[in-house]
Amino acid sequence: MSPVREHYNPIISTLLREHDRLPHDQIEKRKCFQRRILFLMNTITTEEFETSFS
């Protein structure tokens, strides 16, 4: 696993657990968690892509 993934995976896992604990009727809060998770996943992909060319 890349160092970037090792750094961000625990954070993403925590956010996923919090998201799963929310009731389904709290749509806005759930979407907020989803956006944060997607942002972090995109960050991982971007950093891995950049390091592959360095």
C-alpha positions, 0 to 999 in steps of 0.5 A: 500500500502506498504511503498516501493510502496508509495516511488517508485510509484510517480517515476514510474508514472513520468517515464511512463508519460515521456515515453508516451510523446516520439515519437515512432521513438525514440526507444532507449530513450523509451527502456531506460525508460522501463528499468528504470521502470522495474528496479524500479518495480523489486526493489519494489518486492524484498524489499517487498519479503525481508520484508515478511521474516523479 
